[in-house]
Amino acid sequence: MTEQGREAHFVQSLERGLAVIRAFDAQHPELTLSEVARVCDLTRAAARRFLLTLVDLGYVRTDGRMFSLTPRVLELGYAYLSSISLPDVAEPHLERLVAEVHESSSVCVLDGDDIVYVSRVPTSRIMTVSINVGTRFPAYATSVGRVLLAHLPDDELDARLDRATLTPLTARTLTTVKALRAELVRIRAQGFAIVDQELEEGLRSVAAPIRDRSGTVVAAVNMSVHASRNSIESIRRDILPHLLATAAKIDADLRITAPRRATRLIGA
């Protein structure tokens, strides 16, 4: 290990270049050089070198003052998505589920402490933020995240909870490790998760696990609904059976089409 706790092979410049790309998001689609330097904790000179290199490579554009990402950055995500078959397997099932229930449905995987959307079939927009493939949310406050956390090996779950920062996103968000752990135990036992307005006020969601050929949970499928027109009871009665059936169909297809690749979907 190096003095900074990094392995000898670690390339810090690559880490910093990726940090520059991640500095841009939905709230900050355009940034100045100074803003990038501040967000990434870089000197202005270093931030300028990274930004201009990304401009030369076609991942960033600039008008001389403001910088923004170009569509070419999608290649980085598509390289991952094209190497797995889960989105292709899941999408037809999501389309049928949405046609039956008339609510949006998605498949997500765990990446670090976040969930990432890898497939989505929307109906109408029900959140204040737009959700697309690649959108991330904190795992602890989402139904898909809790399903994925609940099915982690005990030692890995303990490590995640030990370092967890449970920020209250709404007044209903679980913010203690004890309460979250108890909920995860319940989810693992019952085989699904329902989250009631913990990520965003007015939003309820239900999720079920997706398993590969070995029985390992590699992803989760969910449906999100308006709290004003869907009670917890109606979710259990009218949506959950369809969701569980869809998860089972995706499981079956994964066992046939991609038993090995599916296990690569969980991030570190």
Legacy VTK file of the C-alpha trace (Angstrom):
# vtk DataFile Version 3.0
C-alpha trace
ASCII
DATASET POLYDATA
POINTS 268 float
0.000 0.000 0.000
1.108 3.594 -0.610
1.288 6.263 2.058
-2.188 7.436 1.078
-3.591 3.948 1.604
-3.766 3.239 -2.135
-2.388 0.191 -3.876
0.885 0.687 -5.783
-0.930 0.285 -9.098
-3.412 3.091 -8.355
-3.459 5.835 -11.019
-4.539 9.026 -9.283
-4.821 11.017 -12.500
-7.450 8.572 -13.785
-9.389 8.944 -10.526
-9.287 12.724 -10.880
-10.317 12.636 -14.534
-13.362 10.531 -13.682
-14.172 12.904 -10.801
-14.245 15.778 -13.291
-16.795 13.915 -15.413
-18.914 13.153 -12.337
-18.886 16.827 -11.302
-21.566 17.461 -13.936
-25.103 16.364 -13.064
-28.743 17.311 -13.584
-28.424 20.270 -11.203
-25.085 21.369 -12.671
-25.097 20.613 -16.429
-22.677 23.507 -17.010
-19.739 24.466 -14.814
-16.937 26.996 -14.943
-13.310 26.014 -14.506
-13.348 27.368 -10.950
-16.479 25.400 -10.088
-14.980 22.150 -11.377
-11.805 22.805 -9.409
-13.812 23.408 -6.233
-16.115 20.399 -6.626
-13.213 18.045 -7.402
-10.803 19.586 -4.890
-8.296 20.374 -7.642
-6.138 23.376 -8.402
-7.362 25.519 -11.268
-4.355 24.442 -13.328
-5.087 20.741 -12.793
-8.810 21.169 -13.467
-7.984 23.024 -16.678
-5.713 20.211 -17.891
-8.353 17.556 -17.207
-11.136 19.578 -18.809
-9.169 20.406 -21.935
-8.072 16.782 -22.276
-11.731 15.744 -22.091
-12.537 18.413 -24.693
-9.851 16.975 -26.982
-11.303 13.477 -26.484
-14.830 14.700 -27.271
-16.385 14.066 -23.849
-16.669 17.745 -22.866
-17.500 20.906 -24.810
-16.733 24.519 -23.914
-17.582 28.004 -25.146
-14.410 29.343 -23.573
-15.974 29.927 -20.159
-18.564 27.258 -19.422
-17.951 23.530 -19.729
-20.532 20.763 -20.231
-20.612 17.089 -21.108
-21.254 15.875 -24.651
-23.394 12.875 -25.638
-20.175 10.930 -26.145
-19.978 10.242 -22.392
-22.891 7.862 -22.934
-20.394 5.513 -24.542
-18.932 4.881 -21.087
-22.267 3.659 -19.760
-23.254 1.820 -22.897
-20.022 -0.158 -22.763
-21.241 -1.573 -19.458
-24.827 -2.089 -20.534
-23.813 -3.806 -23.757
-21.741 -6.312 -21.778
-24.722 -7.572 -19.793
-28.024 -9.053 -20.836
-30.216 -8.125 -17.879
-31.763 -4.982 -19.467
-32.600 -6.897 -22.641
-34.061 -9.772 -20.652
-36.033 -7.548 -18.282
-37.499 -4.954 -20.632
-40.213 -7.075 -22.302
-41.375 -8.203 -18.868
-41.417 -4.610 -17.591
-43.470 -3.555 -20.599
-46.076 -6.240 -19.910
-46.125 -5.373 -16.212
-46.649 -1.663 -16.920
-49.425 -2.501 -19.404
-51.171 -4.560 -16.729
-50.771 -2.258 -13.739
-50.401 1.145 -15.444
-47.544 2.283 -13.196
-43.867 2.825 -13.968
-41.459 -0.059 -13.451
-37.671 -0.316 -13.316
-34.799 -2.713 -12.737
-31.879 -1.530 -10.625
-28.556 -2.864 -9.409
-26.418 -1.967 -6.412
-23.314 0.144 -6.999
-21.487 1.109 -3.833
-24.021 2.757 -1.529
-26.367 3.674 -4.401
-28.811 1.936 -6.657
-28.462 2.493 -10.398
-31.277 2.171 -12.928
-30.355 -0.232 -15.761
-33.811 -0.613 -17.316
-36.996 1.438 -17.042
-40.470 1.573 -18.565
-42.287 4.738 -17.432
-45.912 5.730 -17.575
-46.074 9.283 -16.235
-43.549 11.319 -14.307
-44.254 11.073 -10.581
-41.013 12.385 -9.065
-39.545 15.885 -9.019
-36.410 14.513 -10.683
-36.365 12.737 -14.021
-35.443 9.046 -13.878
-33.511 7.471 -16.726
-31.131 4.570 -17.215
-28.083 5.527 -15.153
-30.005 7.525 -12.533
-28.737 6.903 -9.000
-30.391 7.124 -5.583
-29.174 6.196 -2.096
-29.915 2.519 -1.519
-31.073 2.867 2.097
-34.121 4.993 1.181
-35.415 3.024 -1.808
-37.365 -0.205 -2.129
-34.937 -1.678 -4.665
-31.981 -0.644 -2.541
-33.400 -2.303 0.535
-34.096 -5.516 -1.370
-30.492 -5.569 -2.584
-29.048 -4.691 0.826
-31.240 -7.264 2.562
-29.804 -10.064 0.454
-26.137 -9.199 0.900
-23.942 -11.591 2.894
-24.104 -10.689 6.577
-20.485 -9.537 6.831
-20.815 -7.253 3.799
-24.077 -5.801 5.092
-22.490 -5.168 8.506
-19.607 -3.318 6.869
-21.984 -1.153 4.841
-24.152 -0.308 7.828
-21.106 0.499 9.955
-20.089 3.234 7.513
-23.593 4.348 6.554
-24.716 7.966 6.737
-28.510 7.896 6.799
-29.551 11.393 5.798
-33.261 12.200 6.295
-34.590 12.796 2.782
-38.151 13.227 4.075
-39.740 13.212 7.504
-40.404 9.478 7.062
-36.883 8.338 6.166
-35.348 5.723 8.452
-32.253 7.385 9.869
-30.935 4.913 12.433
-28.912 1.812 11.650
-30.961 -0.165 14.161
-34.251 0.652 12.434
-32.828 0.038 8.960
-31.307 -3.288 9.979
-34.627 -4.451 11.433
-36.383 -3.497 8.205
-33.805 -5.365 6.120
-34.284 -8.503 8.209
-38.022 -8.280 7.587
-37.517 -7.741 3.845
-35.231 -10.752 3.545
-37.826 -12.910 5.283
-40.873 -11.722 3.321
-39.200 -11.457 -0.089
-40.158 -7.890 -1.017
-39.866 -4.288 0.189
-42.347 -1.438 0.373
-41.058 2.081 1.012
-43.560 4.746 1.990
-42.487 8.296 1.090
-38.944 7.947 2.434
-37.159 9.018 -0.748
-39.657 11.685 -1.756
-42.932 12.911 -0.287
-45.908 11.505 -2.154
-43.982 8.542 -3.585
-44.502 4.923 -2.588
-42.624 2.025 -4.146
-42.496 -1.741 -3.956
-39.623 -3.971 -5.063
-38.792 -7.649 -5.424
-35.451 -9.411 -5.932
-34.141 -10.813 -9.208
-31.957 -13.914 -8.909
-29.469 -15.574 -11.216
-29.060 -19.276 -11.863
-27.259 -19.821 -8.551
-30.020 -18.106 -6.583
-27.932 -15.014 -5.880
-29.860 -11.731 -5.855
-28.263 -9.651 -8.618
-30.868 -6.931 -9.164
-34.322 -5.802 -8.111
-37.482 -4.812 -9.969
-39.830 -2.163 -8.644
-42.960 -0.151 -9.266
-43.396 3.432 -8.096
-46.800 4.972 -7.429
-48.488 8.135 -6.194
-49.257 7.939 -2.488
-52.426 9.953 -3.100
-54.005 7.192 -5.190
-52.301 4.067 -3.826
-52.464 3.000 -0.201
-50.057 0.470 1.265
-52.938 -2.004 1.304
-53.724 -1.477 -2.381
-50.037 -1.891 -3.251
-49.995 -5.246 -1.479
-53.289 -6.341 -3.010
-53.173 -4.975 -6.555
-49.492 -4.460 -7.456
-47.324 -6.825 -5.438
-48.664 -10.089 -6.973
-47.942 -8.772 -10.496
-44.496 -7.586 -9.439
-43.552 -10.914 -7.855
-44.736 -12.756 -10.954
-42.649 -10.475 -13.163
-39.562 -11.012 -11.009
-40.043 -14.761 -11.299
-40.282 -14.522 -15.105
-37.091 -12.453 -15.293
-35.379 -15.002 -13.010
-36.420 -17.805 -15.337
-35.134 -16.020 -18.429
-31.839 -15.155 -16.759
-31.290 -18.799 -15.865
-31.567 -19.653 -19.553
-29.925 -16.689 -21.270
-27.257 -15.208 -19.012
-26.480 -17.220 -15.881
-22.895 -16.020 -15.704
-23.164 -12.415 -16.780
-26.014 -11.632 -14.389
-23.761 -12.217 -11.393
-21.590 -9.259 -12.512
-24.326 -6.720 -11.862
-23.634 -5.989 -8.217
-21.085 -3.227 -7.747
-18.396 -3.219 -5.091
LINES 1 269
268 0 1 2 3 4 5 6 7 8 9 10 11 12 13 14 15 16 17 18 19 20 21 22 23 24 25 26 27 28 29 30 31 32 33 34 35 36 37 38 39 40 41 42 43 44 45 46 47 48 49 50 51 52 53 54 55 56 57 58 59 60 61 62 63 64 65 66 67 68 69 70 71 72 73 74 75 76 77 78 79 80 81 82 83 84 85 86 87 88 89 90 91 92 93 94 95 96 97 98 99 100 101 102 103 104 105 106 107 108 109 110 111 112 113 114 115 116 117 118 119 120 121 122 123 124 125 126 127 128 129 130 131 132 133 134 135 136 137 138 139 140 141 142 143 144 145 146 147 148 149 150 151 152 153 154 155 156 157 158 159 160 161 162 163 164 165 166 167 168 169 170 171 172 173 174 175 176 177 178 179 180 181 182 183 184 185 186 187 188 189 190 191 192 193 194 195 196 197 198 199 200 201 202 203 204 205 206 207 208 209 210 211 212 213 214 215 216 217 218 219 220 221 222 223 224 225 226 227 228 229 230 231 232 233 234 235 236 237 238 239 240 241 242 243 244 245 246 247 248 249 250 251 252 253 254 255 256 257 258 259 260 261 262 263 264 265 266 267
